[in-house]
Amino acid sequence: MTSTLLSPELTQQHLANPLWDYACSRYQIPEVKRICLLLQDQWHADINILLAAGWSARIRQQPDWQVVLEQIRCWQNDIIKPLRMVRQRLRSEHDLERGLRSELLTLELTAEQIELAAIHQSIVYRTPSSPASTPVSSPLHPQPCREWVYNNLCRYFGLLEAQYPTLETISTGLIGQLSEHLAAELFTNI
């Protein structure tokens, strides 16, 4: 018997979704990208989850990151991380390697988009036992929004602390900075 890495309910039509749009626009902000990459490289944080924490604050959701992570774990470990590892090894300026690296980046981004679709499904279509909130129709005041983003990020990083005990002391400043940038961006170009 074969098993799929993704939920059978996830289809091509789910790839274009508000979380994907949000993630693409926010990741283009240099400071957001810098902090996300730093958290990924040093603490193995999932950039898609970091961005989903900001987006879910926008719709006043507090996802159960443990559930979300369980749903994407195989996809992350078996598809995205190996693609990234191979792409990162190709640092040469050789034309053939550069071409292959570019193709791998395209595949990695497609895999990331699929993962974001799975995260979106998990956040928007919660299990009946999970409390769901109503998406907001207007932006939150900056301070409460920053708190929602910060709380979402802290709950995610709380799961990572089991693996990286010093994470809290080292990353608290970065979490605050990322919260500020993601919350501030909720008021422009949504």
N, C-alpha and C positions, 0 to 999 in steps of 0.2 A: 504494500500500500504506500502510495506517495502522499506527502503532505505539502501544502503550499506555505510559503513564507508570509503570505498576505491573507487578509480576510477575503473570503469569496464574494462578499458584498461590494468590495472596492472595484470600481470599473474605470474605464478610460474617462468617462464623463466627470469623475470626481477629481481629476487632476487639476482642472481649473477651478479654484475655490478662493474664498477671501483670505484664508491663511497663506496660500501660495503668493497672492498679490502683496499682502502685507510683508511677508518674509523677503520677497524680492526687493521691494522698495526700501525696507529698513536696512537690509544688508549692504545696500549701496552707500550708506552713510559711513564715511571713513572711520569715525570713532566707534560706531556699533560693530563694524567689521573687525577692527583691531581688538576690541575687548572680547568679542566672540571667539576669535581665533586664539587669543591668549588663554581663555578658559578651556577651549578645546585641547590645545597643545599641552597645557600644564596639568589640567584636571580631568581630561577626557570627557568634558561636557559635550553634549549633543547640541550643536548650534541650532538645529531645527526646534529643539525643545526650548532653548533660550528665546528664540523668536516667537514661538507659540505662547510662551509665558506673557509676552507683551500683547500679542493679539487677543489672548483669552481675557486679559484685563479689560480690553476694549469692549468686549461683549459681557463683561462682569461674570466670567466663569472662573472657578478655581478647580482646575482639573485634578483628578487623582493621578499624579504622575506615575505612581507605581503601576497602575493599570495601563496607562499609555505606554510606559516603557516595556511592559510585558508584551504588548501588542506589536511593538516594532523591533524588539530585541534581535530576533533572528534576521530580519531584513538588514538591520544595522550591522550586525556581526558578520553575516555571510555574504552580503552584497556591497554595501557602501564602504565599509572599512577596507576590505581587500582592494576595491577599485582605487580608493584614495592612496593606499600604501604603494601600489604599483605606480600610480601617477607621480607620487612624490619621489620615487626612486629615479625617475627619468628627469634628471636635472641638467643633462648634457645639452650643449648647444648644437649637437649633431642634428641635421635636418630630419633624418628618419625618426630619431627619438622625439624631436619637437612635434612632429606630425602625430605620432602615436600618443604623446602626452595630451595633445589637444583633443584627440578622439576620446581618450579616457576621461578627460574633464567633462566632455559632453555626456558621456555615459553616467558619470558620477552625479552630475546635476539632474539628469533624468531620474536616477535612483533616489536622489534627495527629494525631488518633486513627488515621487510616489510615496515616500515616507511622510512628507507633509500632508498628503491626501489622507493617509491612514491616521495621522495625528488629528487632522481636522475632523474626520469621521468620529474618532474617539471622544473629542471634546464636544462636538455639536450633538451627536446622537449617543448620549450617556445611557448607561444601563438604568433600568427602572429604579434600582435601589439607590442610585446616586442623585443627590439634589441637583436640579438644573436651574439656571438663572435665565432671565429673559435678556436677550441682547439689548443693549442701550440704543436709543434712537438719536441721542445727541451726546457729544463728548462729555466725559466726566470733568469735573474741576481738576486742575493739574495735581494738586496734592493728594486727593483720594486716588486718582489714577496711578500716580507714582507708587502709592502704598499697595494697590492691587498688584501692580507689576512686581514690586519688591517681594510681596508675600508669595506670589506664584514662583518667583525665582528661588526664594529661600526654601520653599517646600521641596522643590526639585533638588536643590543642593543638599538638603537634609538627607536625601536618599544617597547622594554621592559620598557624604561624610562617613558612612560606614566603611567605604573603601579607602577614603583619604581623610584621616582624622584631623589633619592640620588645615583642611580646606577652609573652614570657617574663618580662622584668623587671617589667612592670606587673601581670601577672595571677597571678604565682606565689602571692602572698598570698591572692588570691581563690580560686585552685584549692585551696589548703590549707584555707581556711575552708569551702568547699563540700564537700570531702572529709570534714571533721569532721562537718558536719551530716548528710550522706548516710549516713556510717558509723554515727553515733550513732542515727539513725533506724532502722537495721536491727534494733535490739533492741526497738523498740516499735511496736505497731500494724502489723505486717507483713501 
